[in-house]
Amino acid sequence: MPKEQYMCQLCANHGVFNQPKKGHKQKCPHRNCTCSLCALNTKRRALDQIERQLKNASNEVKIDRPTSTNAEVNQ
């Protein structure tokens, strides 16, 4: 079974539904579009990036913080 290909959402906003995303970023004709659908997509990407950064930061804190054992707590 072939792996599913991701399609360019900016092109999809403008009616082109069969444009593969891979290798398309620099030549996308809609990469600088500021229409409402593309702006919404850009905001969603920014929020996803912030969410990933927060998740990675919280994972680093969990890894760096030593855990205490029951023996240490009872002393």
PyMOL Python script that loads the backbone (N, CA, C, O; Angstrom):
from pymol import cmd

cmd.read_pdbstr("""\
ATOM      1  N   MET A   1       0.850  -1.183   0.000  1.00  0.00           N
ATOM      2  CA  MET A   1       0.000   0.000   0.000  1.00  0.00           C
ATOM      3  C   MET A   1       0.892   1.241   0.000  1.00  0.00           C
ATOM      4  O   MET A   1       1.737   1.383   0.884  1.00  0.00           O
ATOM      5  N   PRO A   2       0.724   2.132  -0.961  1.00  0.00           N
ATOM      6  CA  PRO A   2       1.576   3.333  -1.018  1.00  0.00           C
ATOM      7  C   PRO A   2       1.267   4.295   0.127  1.00  0.00           C
ATOM      8  O   PRO A   2       0.134   4.396   0.597  1.00  0.00           O
ATOM      9  N   LYS A   3       2.305   4.988   0.551  1.00  0.00           N
ATOM     10  CA  LYS A   3       2.160   5.971   1.620  1.00  0.00           C
ATOM     11  C   LYS A   3       1.378   7.173   1.105  1.00  0.00           C
ATOM     12  O   LYS A   3       1.559   7.601  -0.035  1.00  0.00           O
ATOM     13  N   GLU A   4       0.512   7.710   1.948  1.00  0.00           N
ATOM     14  CA  GLU A   4      -0.308   8.860   1.562  1.00  0.00           C
ATOM     15  C   GLU A   4       0.570  10.090   1.373  1.00  0.00           C
ATOM     16  O   GLU A   4       1.458  10.352   2.184  1.00  0.00           O
ATOM     17  N   GLN A   5       0.323  10.846   0.302  1.00  0.00           N
ATOM     18  CA  GLN A   5       1.075  12.068   0.040  1.00  0.00           C
ATOM     19  C   GLN A   5       0.327  13.255   0.618  1.00  0.00           C
ATOM     20  O   GLN A   5      -0.899  13.331   0.530  1.00  0.00           O
ATOM     21  N   TYR A   6       1.071  14.181   1.209  1.00  0.00           N
ATOM     22  CA  TYR A   6       0.481  15.416   1.688  1.00  0.00           C
ATOM     23  C   TYR A   6       0.384  16.398   0.532  1.00  0.00           C
ATOM     24  O   TYR A   6       1.286  16.488  -0.300  1.00  0.00           O
ATOM     25  N   MET A   7      -0.711  17.127   0.493  1.00  0.00           N
ATOM     26  CA  MET A   7      -0.930  18.100  -0.574  1.00  0.00           C
ATOM     27  C   MET A   7      -0.776  19.513  -0.017  1.00  0.00           C
ATOM     28  O   MET A   7      -0.983  19.743   1.175  1.00  0.00           O
ATOM     29  N   CYS A   8      -0.415  20.446  -0.874  1.00  0.00           N
ATOM     30  CA  CYS A   8      -0.218  21.838  -0.484  1.00  0.00           C
ATOM     31  C   CYS A   8      -1.566  22.458  -0.117  1.00  0.00           C
ATOM     32  O   CYS A   8      -2.479  22.502  -0.942  1.00  0.00           O
ATOM     33  N   GLN A   9      -1.685  22.931   1.113  1.00  0.00           N
ATOM     34  CA  GLN A   9      -2.942  23.517   1.563  1.00  0.00           C
ATOM     35  C   GLN A   9      -3.176  24.899   0.969  1.00  0.00           C
ATOM     36  O   GLN A   9      -4.323  25.299   0.769  1.00  0.00           O
ATOM     37  N   LEU A  10      -2.115  25.628   0.687  1.00  0.00           N
ATOM     38  CA  LEU A  10      -2.285  26.945   0.073  1.00  0.00           C
ATOM     39  C   LEU A  10      -2.855  26.804  -1.333  1.00  0.00           C
ATOM     40  O   LEU A  10      -3.736  27.567  -1.728  1.00  0.00           O
ATOM     41  N   CYS A  11      -2.356  25.835  -2.084  1.00  0.00           N
ATOM     42  CA  CYS A  11      -2.902  25.588  -3.425  1.00  0.00           C
ATOM     43  C   CYS A  11      -4.339  25.082  -3.319  1.00  0.00           C
ATOM     44  O   CYS A  11      -5.189  25.459  -4.126  1.00  0.00           O
ATOM     45  N   ALA A  12      -4.614  24.237  -2.336  1.00  0.00           N
ATOM     46  CA  ALA A  12      -5.972  23.718  -2.151  1.00  0.00           C
ATOM     47  C   ALA A  12      -6.953  24.850  -1.854  1.00  0.00           C
ATOM     48  O   ALA A  12      -8.107  24.803  -2.279  1.00  0.00           O
ATOM     49  N   ASN A  13      -6.495  25.864  -1.126  1.00  0.00           N
ATOM     50  CA  ASN A  13      -7.355  27.026  -0.855  1.00  0.00           C
ATOM     51  C   ASN A  13      -7.775  27.719  -2.145  1.00  0.00           C
ATOM     52  O   ASN A  13      -8.808  28.388  -2.189  1.00  0.00           O
ATOM     53  N   HIS A  14      -6.980  27.558  -3.186  1.00  0.00           N
ATOM     54  CA  HIS A  14      -7.242  28.238  -4.458  1.00  0.00           C
ATOM     55  C   HIS A  14      -7.696  27.271  -5.548  1.00  0.00           C
ATOM     56  O   HIS A  14      -7.633  27.597  -6.734  1.00  0.00           O
ATOM     57  N   GLY A  15      -8.150  26.086  -5.153  1.00  0.00           N
ATOM     58  CA  GLY A  15      -8.762  25.162  -6.100  1.00  0.00           C
ATOM     59  C   GLY A  15      -7.847  24.157  -6.767  1.00  0.00           C
ATOM     60  O   GLY A  15      -8.300  23.405  -7.629  1.00  0.00           O
ATOM     61  N   VAL A  16      -6.572  24.115  -6.400  1.00  0.00           N
ATOM     62  CA  VAL A  16      -5.647  23.133  -6.976  1.00  0.00           C
ATOM     63  C   VAL A  16      -5.438  22.046  -5.921  1.00  0.00           C
ATOM     64  O   VAL A  16      -4.654  22.224  -4.988  1.00  0.00           O
ATOM     65  N   PHE A  17      -6.145  20.913  -6.072  1.00  0.00           N
ATOM     66  CA  PHE A  17      -6.169  19.893  -5.023  1.00  0.00           C
ATOM     67  C   PHE A  17      -5.182  18.752  -5.228  1.00  0.00           C
ATOM     68  O   PHE A  17      -5.090  17.873  -4.371  1.00  0.00           O
ATOM     69  N   ASN A  18      -4.449  18.735  -6.320  1.00  0.00           N
ATOM     70  CA  ASN A  18      -3.549  17.614  -6.593  1.00  0.00           C
ATOM     71  C   ASN A  18      -2.076  18.013  -6.581  1.00  0.00           C
ATOM     72  O   ASN A  18      -1.258  17.335  -7.203  1.00  0.00           O
ATOM     73  N   GLN A  19      -1.721  19.084  -5.894  1.00  0.00           N
ATOM     74  CA  GLN A  19      -0.333  19.555  -5.852  1.00  0.00           C
ATOM     75  C   GLN A  19       0.379  18.950  -4.642  1.00  0.00           C
ATOM     76  O   GLN A  19       0.092  19.338  -3.509  1.00  0.00           O
ATOM     77  N   PRO A  20       1.310  17.997  -4.857  1.00  0.00           N
ATOM     78  CA  PRO A  20       2.043  17.424  -3.725  1.00  0.00           C
ATOM     79  C   PRO A  20       2.848  18.494  -2.987  1.00  0.00           C
ATOM     80  O   PRO A  20       3.365  19.428  -3.599  1.00  0.00           O
ATOM     81  N   LYS A  21       2.946  18.346  -1.672  1.00  0.00           N
ATOM     82  CA  LYS A  21       3.626  19.333  -0.837  1.00  0.00           C
ATOM     83  C   LYS A  21       5.153  19.205  -0.930  1.00  0.00           C
ATOM     84  O   LYS A  21       5.866  20.207  -0.870  1.00  0.00           O
ATOM     85  N   LYS A  22       5.641  17.991  -1.074  1.00  0.00           N
ATOM     86  CA  LYS A  22       7.081  17.744  -1.063  1.00  0.00           C
ATOM     87  C   LYS A  22       7.774  18.446  -2.228  1.00  0.00           C
ATOM     88  O   LYS A  22       7.404  18.247  -3.385  1.00  0.00           O
ATOM     89  N   GLY A  23       8.780  19.268  -1.922  1.00  0.00           N
ATOM     90  CA  GLY A  23       9.559  19.974  -2.926  1.00  0.00           C
ATOM     91  C   GLY A  23       8.832  21.128  -3.581  1.00  0.00           C
ATOM     92  O   GLY A  23       9.258  21.612  -4.629  1.00  0.00           O
ATOM     93  N   HIS A  24       7.747  21.575  -2.985  1.00  0.00           N
ATOM     94  CA  HIS A  24       6.882  22.575  -3.613  1.00  0.00           C
ATOM     95  C   HIS A  24       6.972  23.944  -2.938  1.00  0.00           C
ATOM     96  O   HIS A  24       6.475  24.931  -3.481  1.00  0.00           O
ATOM     97  N   LYS A  25       7.592  24.015  -1.780  1.00  0.00           N
ATOM     98  CA  LYS A  25       7.564  25.230  -0.965  1.00  0.00           C
ATOM     99  C   LYS A  25       8.069  26.469  -1.702  1.00  0.00           C
ATOM    100  O   LYS A  25       7.409  27.507  -1.670  1.00  0.00           O
ATOM    101  N   GLN A  26       9.208  26.385  -2.356  1.00  0.00           N
ATOM    102  CA  GLN A  26       9.800  27.560  -2.993  1.00  0.00           C
ATOM    103  C   GLN A  26       9.112  27.967  -4.286  1.00  0.00           C
ATOM    104  O   GLN A  26       9.205  29.124  -4.694  1.00  0.00           O
ATOM    105  N   LYS A  27       8.425  27.039  -4.936  1.00  0.00           N
ATOM    106  CA  LYS A  27       7.781  27.374  -6.205  1.00  0.00           C
ATOM    107  C   LYS A  27       6.261  27.476  -6.109  1.00  0.00           C
ATOM    108  O   LYS A  27       5.591  27.576  -7.137  1.00  0.00           O
ATOM    109  N   CYS A  28       5.707  27.455  -4.908  1.00  0.00           N
ATOM    110  CA  CYS A  28       4.257  27.573  -4.730  1.00  0.00           C
ATOM    111  C   CYS A  28       3.815  28.975  -5.159  1.00  0.00           C
ATOM    112  O   CYS A  28       4.331  29.966  -4.642  1.00  0.00           O
ATOM    113  N   PRO A  29       2.872  29.070  -6.094  1.00  0.00           N
ATOM    114  CA  PRO A  29       2.431  30.390  -6.552  1.00  0.00           C
ATOM    115  C   PRO A  29       1.615  31.145  -5.501  1.00  0.00           C
ATOM    116  O   PRO A  29       1.359  32.339  -5.659  1.00  0.00           O
ATOM    117  N   HIS A  30       1.209  30.463  -4.438  1.00  0.00           N
ATOM    118  CA  HIS A  30       0.373  31.090  -3.411  1.00  0.00           C
ATOM    119  C   HIS A  30       1.103  31.256  -2.079  1.00  0.00           C
ATOM    120  O   HIS A  30       0.465  31.511  -1.058  1.00  0.00           O
ATOM    121  N   ARG A  31       2.428  31.116  -2.074  1.00  0.00           N
ATOM    122  CA  ARG A  31       3.155  31.150  -0.800  1.00  0.00           C
ATOM    123  C   ARG A  31       3.100  32.511  -0.112  1.00  0.00           C
ATOM    124  O   ARG A  31       3.260  32.575   1.107  1.00  0.00           O
ATOM    125  N   ASN A  32       2.881  33.595  -0.843  1.00  0.00           N
ATOM    126  CA  ASN A  32       2.791  34.927  -0.241  1.00  0.00           C
ATOM    127  C   ASN A  32       1.364  35.469  -0.241  1.00  0.00           C
ATOM    128  O   ASN A  32       1.152  36.663  -0.029  1.00  0.00           O
ATOM    129  N   CYS A  33       0.392  34.602  -0.477  1.00  0.00           N
ATOM    130  CA  CYS A  33      -1.007  35.027  -0.536  1.00  0.00           C
ATOM    131  C   CYS A  33      -1.488  35.437   0.856  1.00  0.00           C
ATOM    132  O   CYS A  33      -1.126  34.814   1.854  1.00  0.00           O
ATOM    133  N   THR A  34      -2.303  36.483   0.913  1.00  0.00           N
ATOM    134  CA  THR A  34      -2.827  36.961   2.197  1.00  0.00           C
ATOM    135  C   THR A  34      -4.350  36.908   2.239  1.00  0.00           C
ATOM    136  O   THR A  34      -4.971  37.628   3.021  1.00  0.00           O
ATOM    137  N   CYS A  35      -4.964  36.058   1.402  1.00  0.00           N
ATOM    138  CA  CYS A  35      -6.423  35.930   1.458  1.00  0.00           C
ATOM    139  C   CYS A  35      -6.812  35.321   2.810  1.00  0.00           C
ATOM    140  O   CYS A  35      -5.949  34.820   3.531  1.00  0.00           O
ATOM    141  N   SER A  36      -8.082  35.359   3.155  1.00  0.00           N
ATOM    142  CA  SER A  36      -8.521  34.922   4.481  1.00  0.00           C
ATOM    143  C   SER A  36      -8.209  33.448   4.735  1.00  0.00           C
ATOM    144  O   SER A  36      -7.813  33.098   5.846  1.00  0.00           O
ATOM    145  N   LEU A  37      -8.373  32.582   3.746  1.00  0.00           N
ATOM    146  CA  LEU A  37      -8.092  31.160   3.944  1.00  0.00           C
ATOM    147  C   LEU A  37      -6.603  30.901   4.140  1.00  0.00           C
ATOM    148  O   LEU A  37      -6.216  30.111   5.002  1.00  0.00           O
ATOM    149  N   CYS A  38      -5.779  31.554   3.355  1.00  0.00           N
ATOM    150  CA  CYS A  38      -4.330  31.376   3.494  1.00  0.00           C
ATOM    151  C   CYS A  38      -3.830  31.993   4.803  1.00  0.00           C
ATOM    152  O   CYS A  38      -2.922  31.452   5.434  1.00  0.00           O
ATOM    153  N   ALA A  39      -4.412  33.110   5.210  1.00  0.00           N
ATOM    154  CA  ALA A  39      -4.034  33.733   6.483  1.00  0.00           C
ATOM    155  C   ALA A  39      -4.390  32.807   7.644  1.00  0.00           C
ATOM    156  O   ALA A  39      -3.622  32.683   8.599  1.00  0.00           O
ATOM    157  N   LEU A  40      -5.547  32.160   7.565  1.00  0.00           N
ATOM    158  CA  LEU A  40      -5.955  31.216   8.596  1.00  0.00           C
ATOM    159  C   LEU A  40      -4.977  30.040   8.658  1.00  0.00           C
ATOM    160  O   LEU A  40      -4.608  29.588   9.742  1.00  0.00           O
ATOM    161  N   ASN A  41      -4.571  29.558   7.510  1.00  0.00           N
ATOM    162  CA  ASN A  41      -3.609  28.464   7.435  1.00  0.00           C
ATOM    163  C   ASN A  41      -2.266  28.879   8.038  1.00  0.00           C
ATOM    164  O   ASN A  41      -1.641  28.096   8.753  1.00  0.00           O
ATOM    165  N   THR A  42      -1.823  30.092   7.757  1.00  0.00           N
ATOM    166  CA  THR A  42      -0.558  30.605   8.295  1.00  0.00           C
ATOM    167  C   THR A  42      -0.627  30.729   9.818  1.00  0.00           C
ATOM    168  O   THR A  42       0.328  30.383  10.513  1.00  0.00           O
ATOM    169  N   LYS A  43      -1.753  31.220  10.335  1.00  0.00           N
ATOM    170  CA  LYS A  43      -1.925  31.337  11.792  1.00  0.00           C
ATOM    171  C   LYS A  43      -1.928  29.964  12.449  1.00  0.00           C
ATOM    172  O   LYS A  43      -1.349  29.785  13.520  1.00  0.00           O
ATOM    173  N   ARG A  44      -2.578  28.993  11.811  1.00  0.00           N
ATOM    174  CA  ARG A  44      -2.621  27.639  12.354  1.00  0.00           C
ATOM    175  C   ARG A  44      -1.218  27.045  12.420  1.00  0.00           C
ATOM    176  O   ARG A  44      -0.865  26.388  13.400  1.00  0.00           O
ATOM    177  N   ARG A  45      -0.423  27.273  11.383  1.00  0.00           N
ATOM    178  CA  ARG A  45       0.954  26.776  11.375  1.00  0.00           C
ATOM    179  C   ARG A  45       1.772  27.404  12.499  1.00  0.00           C
ATOM    180  O   ARG A  45       2.562  26.722  13.152  1.00  0.00           O
ATOM    181  N   ALA A  46       1.582  28.702  12.723  1.00  0.00           N
ATOM    182  CA  ALA A  46       2.317  29.393  13.787  1.00  0.00           C
ATOM    183  C   ALA A  46       1.918  28.838  15.156  1.00  0.00           C
ATOM    184  O   ALA A  46       2.775  28.629  16.014  1.00  0.00           O
ATOM    185  N   LEU A  47       0.626  28.600  15.360  1.00  0.00           N
ATOM    186  CA  LEU A  47       0.168  28.037  16.633  1.00  0.00           C
ATOM    187  C   LEU A  47       0.696  26.620  16.830  1.00  0.00           C
ATOM    188  O   LEU A  47       1.087  26.255  17.939  1.00  0.00           O
ATOM    189  N   ASP A  48       0.712  25.828  15.775  1.00  0.00           N
ATOM    190  CA  ASP A  48       1.257  24.471  15.860  1.00  0.00           C
ATOM    191  C   ASP A  48       2.736  24.504  16.229  1.00  0.00           C
ATOM    192  O   ASP A  48       3.203  23.675  17.010  1.00  0.00           O
ATOM    193  N   GLN A  49       3.471  25.459  15.670  1.00  0.00           N
ATOM    194  CA  GLN A  49       4.897  25.585  15.972  1.00  0.00           C
ATOM    195  C   GLN A  49       5.101  25.941  17.447  1.00  0.00           C
ATOM    196  O   GLN A  49       5.970  25.371  18.107  1.00  0.00           O
ATOM    197  N   ILE A  50       4.310  26.875  17.961  1.00  0.00           N
ATOM    198  CA  ILE A  50       4.409  27.258  19.374  1.00  0.00           C
ATOM    199  C   ILE A  50       4.063  26.071  20.265  1.00  0.00           C
ATOM    200  O   ILE A  50       4.726  25.835  21.275  1.00  0.00           O
ATOM    201  N   GLU A  51       3.030  25.327  19.894  1.00  0.00           N
ATOM    202  CA  GLU A  51       2.626  24.161  20.669  1.00  0.00           C
ATOM    203  C   GLU A  51       3.739  23.112  20.708  1.00  0.00           C
ATOM    204  O   GLU A  51       3.995  22.525  21.760  1.00  0.00           O
ATOM    205  N   ARG A  52       4.400  22.872  19.577  1.00  0.00           N
ATOM    206  CA  ARG A  52       5.518  21.924  19.534  1.00  0.00           C
ATOM    207  C   ARG A  52       6.672  22.400  20.413  1.00  0.00           C
ATOM    208  O   ARG A  52       7.289  21.599  21.114  1.00  0.00           O
ATOM    209  N   GLN A  53       6.966  23.704  20.377  1.00  0.00           N
ATOM    210  CA  GLN A  53       8.057  24.248  21.186  1.00  0.00           C
ATOM    211  C   GLN A  53       7.758  24.092  22.674  1.00  0.00           C
ATOM    212  O   GLN A  53       8.645  23.733  23.449  1.00  0.00           O
ATOM    213  N   LEU A  54       6.518  24.358  23.078  1.00  0.00           N
ATOM    214  CA  LEU A  54       6.140  24.201  24.483  1.00  0.00           C
ATOM    215  C   LEU A  54       6.219  22.740  24.914  1.00  0.00           C
ATOM    216  O   LEU A  54       6.678  22.436  26.015  1.00  0.00           O
ATOM    217  N   LYS A  55       5.773  21.846  24.050  1.00  0.00           N
ATOM    218  CA  LYS A  55       5.825  20.423  24.362  1.00  0.00           C
ATOM    219  C   LYS A  55       7.272  19.963  24.501  1.00  0.00           C
ATOM    220  O   LYS A  55       7.601  19.218  25.424  1.00  0.00           O
ATOM    221  N   ASN A  56       8.136  20.402  23.591  1.00  0.00           N
ATOM    222  CA  ASN A  56       9.550  20.032  23.666  1.00  0.00           C
ATOM    223  C   ASN A  56      10.204  20.609  24.914  1.00  0.00           C
ATOM    224  O   ASN A  56      11.028  19.944  25.543  1.00  0.00           O
ATOM    225  N   ALA A  57       9.849  21.835  25.280  1.00  0.00           N
ATOM    226  CA  ALA A  57      10.415  22.456  26.477  1.00  0.00           C
ATOM    227  C   ALA A  57       9.974  21.703  27.728  1.00  0.00           C
ATOM    228  O   ALA A  57      10.779  21.499  28.637  1.00  0.00           O
ATOM    229  N   SER A  58       8.716  21.288  27.791  1.00  0.00           N
ATOM    230  CA  SER A  58       8.238  20.557  28.966  1.00  0.00           C
ATOM    231  C   SER A  58       8.880  19.178  29.033  1.00  0.00           C
ATOM    232  O   SER A  58       9.140  18.679  30.128  1.00  0.00           O
ATOM    233  N   ASN A  59       9.141  18.552  27.892  1.00  0.00           N
ATOM    234  CA  ASN A  59       9.832  17.257  27.885  1.00  0.00           C
ATOM    235  C   ASN A  59      11.260  17.407  28.379  1.00  0.00           C
ATOM    236  O   ASN A  59      11.759  16.528  29.081  1.00  0.00           O
ATOM    237  N   GLU A  60      11.930  18.498  28.029  1.00  0.00           N
ATOM    238  CA  GLU A  60      13.297  18.732  28.495  1.00  0.00           C
ATOM    239  C   GLU A  60      13.329  18.938  29.999  1.00  0.00           C
ATOM    240  O   GLU A  60      14.253  18.474  30.666  1.00  0.00           O
ATOM    241  N   VAL A  61      12.339  19.622  30.540  1.00  0.00           N
ATOM    242  CA  VAL A  61      12.274  19.847  31.987  1.00  0.00           C
ATOM    243  C   VAL A  61      12.078  18.525  32.703  1.00  0.00           C
ATOM    244  O   VAL A  61      12.706  18.290  33.735  1.00  0.00           O
ATOM    245  N   LYS A  62      11.228  17.659  32.187  1.00  0.00           N
ATOM    246  CA  LYS A  62      10.991  16.359  32.809  1.00  0.00           C
ATOM    247  C   LYS A  62      12.246  15.506  32.775  1.00  0.00           C
ATOM    248  O   LYS A  62      12.510  14.761  33.719  1.00  0.00           O
ATOM    249  N   ILE A  63      13.015  15.600  31.720  1.00  0.00           N
ATOM    250  CA  ILE A  63      14.237  14.808  31.596  1.00  0.00           C
ATOM    251  C   ILE A  63      15.315  15.342  32.534  1.00  0.00           C
ATOM    252  O   ILE A  63      16.032  14.551  33.146  1.00  0.00           O
ATOM    253  N   ASP A  64      15.448  16.658  32.663  1.00  0.00           N
ATOM    254  CA  ASP A  64      16.500  17.261  33.467  1.00  0.00           C
ATOM    255  C   ASP A  64      16.241  17.150  34.966  1.00  0.00           C
ATOM    256  O   ASP A  64      17.188  17.113  35.752  1.00  0.00           O
ATOM    257  N   ARG A  65      14.981  17.096  35.372  1.00  0.00           N
ATOM    258  CA  ARG A  65      14.649  17.099  36.788  1.00  0.00           C
ATOM    259  C   ARG A  65      14.815  15.692  37.368  1.00  0.00           C
ATOM    260  O   ARG A  65      14.204  14.751  36.862  1.00  0.00           O
ATOM    261  N   PRO A  66      15.629  15.526  38.418  1.00  0.00           N
ATOM    262  CA  PRO A  66      15.771  14.203  39.027  1.00  0.00           C
ATOM    263  C   PRO A  66      14.504  13.843  39.800  1.00  0.00           C
ATOM    264  O   PRO A  66      13.852  14.712  40.379  1.00  0.00           O
ATOM    265  N   THR A  67      14.169  12.577  39.803  1.00  0.00           N
ATOM    266  CA  THR A  67      12.985  12.126  40.537  1.00  0.00           C
ATOM    267  C   THR A  67      13.426  11.611  41.890  1.00  0.00           C
ATOM    268  O   THR A  67      14.506  11.036  42.023  1.00  0.00           O
ATOM    269  N   SER A  68      12.596  11.814  42.889  1.00  0.00           N
ATOM    270  CA  SER A  68      12.923  11.347  44.233  1.00  0.00           C
ATOM    271  C   SER A  68      12.285   9.982  44.453  1.00  0.00           C
ATOM    272  O   SER A  68      11.218   9.690  43.914  1.00  0.00           O
ATOM    273  N   THR A  69      12.946   9.155  45.247  1.00  0.00           N
ATOM    274  CA  THR A  69      12.414   7.832  45.576  1.00  0.00           C
ATOM    275  C   THR A  69      11.706   7.915  46.911  1.00  0.00           C
ATOM    276  O   THR A  69      11.848   8.905  47.628  1.00  0.00           O
ATOM    277  N   ASN A  70      10.953   6.900  47.250  1.00  0.00           N
ATOM    278  CA  ASN A  70      10.238   6.882  48.526  1.00  0.00           C
ATOM    279  C   ASN A  70      11.203   6.926  49.699  1.00  0.00           C
ATOM    280  O   ASN A  70      10.881   7.528  50.724  1.00  0.00           O
ATOM    281  N   ALA A  71      12.360   6.318  49.588  1.00  0.00           N
ATOM    282  CA  ALA A  71      13.346   6.320  50.665  1.00  0.00           C
ATOM    283  C   ALA A  71      13.841   7.738  50.931  1.00  0.00           C
ATOM    284  O   ALA A  71      14.050   8.104  52.088  1.00  0.00           O
ATOM    285  N   GLU A  72      14.031   8.536  49.899  1.00  0.00           N
ATOM    286  CA  GLU A  72      14.494   9.910  50.073  1.00  0.00           C
ATOM    287  C   GLU A  72      13.410  10.779  50.691  1.00  0.00           C
ATOM    288  O   GLU A  72      13.718  11.685  51.466  1.00  0.00           O
ATOM    289  N   VAL A  73      12.160  10.524  50.368  1.00  0.00           N
ATOM    290  CA  VAL A  73      11.057  11.328  50.882  1.00  0.00           C
ATOM    291  C   VAL A  73      10.842  11.059  52.361  1.00  0.00           C
ATOM    292  O   VAL A  73      10.526  11.986  53.108  1.00  0.00           O
ATOM    293  N   ASN A  74      11.004   9.813  52.808  1.00  0.00           N
ATOM    294  CA  ASN A  74      10.757   9.442  54.201  1.00  0.00           C
ATOM    295  C   ASN A  74      11.867   9.883  55.136  1.00  0.00           C
ATOM    296  O   ASN A  74      11.667   9.858  56.350  1.00  0.00           O
ATOM    297  N   GLN A  75      13.007  10.278  54.644  1.00  0.00           N
ATOM    298  CA  GLN A  75      14.119  10.668  55.517  1.00  0.00           C
ATOM    299  C   GLN A  75      13.954  12.035  56.068  1.00  0.00           C
ATOM    300  O   GLN A  75      14.808  12.505  56.820  1.00  0.00           O
TER     301      GLN A  75
END
""", "prot")
cmd.dss("prot")
cmd.show_as("cartoon", "prot")
cmd.util.cbc("prot")
cmd.orient("prot")
